[in-house]
């Protein structure tokens, strides 16, 4: 288990509140390098799944190193069963929580219609 830093907690709470109150909208978070984006992401996913275990979550990035980092953090803190969908990583597995490259998801958008 992990604990968010004091400056990370309000970010995660605001995103969870936003998603809960606006289920068809998708928030965007901007955080500087080294501020713990991956940990905040894992915490948000964990708390959303605690609220609704049926959520299907898609995490997008344009950099394969970030895809790997996000998948590893989510697997470690939330669920050991994360799908990775990325031509650049030669992996195309879709699961309840999927980390995908923007281009690969864009090219096969129909596969991701059911994600929340």
N, C-alpha and C positions, 0 to 999 in steps of 0.2 A: 504494500500500500504506500501511497505517497501523500504528501501534504503540500498544498499550494502555498506560495509565498503571499504575504499580505497584499501586494499589488496585483497578483494574479486572480485572487478570489473574486473581486467585483467584476472582472472581465467575464469569468466563467458564469457567474450568477446572471449577469445581464444577457448573455447569449442564451442560456437555458430559458430564462423568462421570455425572451423574444421568440424563440422557437415554439415554446408552449403556447404563447398567445397569438402567434402568426404561423400556423402550421404549413402554409403554402408558400412562405417566403424564406429566403436563404440569406442569413447574415454573413457579413464579411468582417474579419478582425484584422487590424493592422497593428503589429507589435514589432519593435526593433530587434535586430540580431542579438542573440544571447539573453532574451527576456523570458524564454521558456515557453514558446508557442506550442511545442510538441506536448509538453506536460499539461498545459491548459486544454489542448485538444483532447487528450486522453481523459481528463477529468470531465469535460463536457459530455463526451460519449458515454462514460460510465454513468453519469447522473441521468442522462436522457434514457438510457436503457433501464435504469432503476425505476423511472417513471412509467415507461412503456417498453416492455421486453420485445415487442414486435417491431420496433423501429428498424428500418433498413437505412443504413448510414453509408454515404459515399463521400470520401475524402479525396479531393483533387489537388494535384500539384503538377508543375511543369518541369520539375527537376527530379531525375530518378534517384539521386541520393536522398532527397527529402522524402520521396515515396518510401524508400527503405527505412528511413529514420522514423517516419510516422507509423508504418506497419509494425516495426519493432516495439515502439512505445505502447501502442494500442494492445499488441499481443501480451506485453509484460504487465500492463496495468489494468487491462479491461477484459480481454478475451483472447485466448491463445489460437483462435480460429479465424484469422483475418485473411480475406482474399486480396490478391494483388492483380490488377488488370493493367498491364503495360507492355506494349510491344518492345520498348527499349530494355525492359528487364526480362523479356521472353517469358512472361507469365500472364496467363489470361484466365484467372479464377475469380468468379463472382460469388460472394457470400453475404451474410447479413451485414457485416461491416466490410466494405471494400475500399481499398486505397487504389486510386487509378491515376494514370497520366491524363492530363486534359485532352491531348490529341487522340489518344486511344479511346477515351470515353466519347469524345465528339464524333469520331468515325463510326462508332457503334452505339449511338445514343439510344436506340430502341431497347437495348439490353438494360438500360438504367432507368426506365420509366417508372418502375414501382418503388424507387427509393424515396425516402422521406426527406 
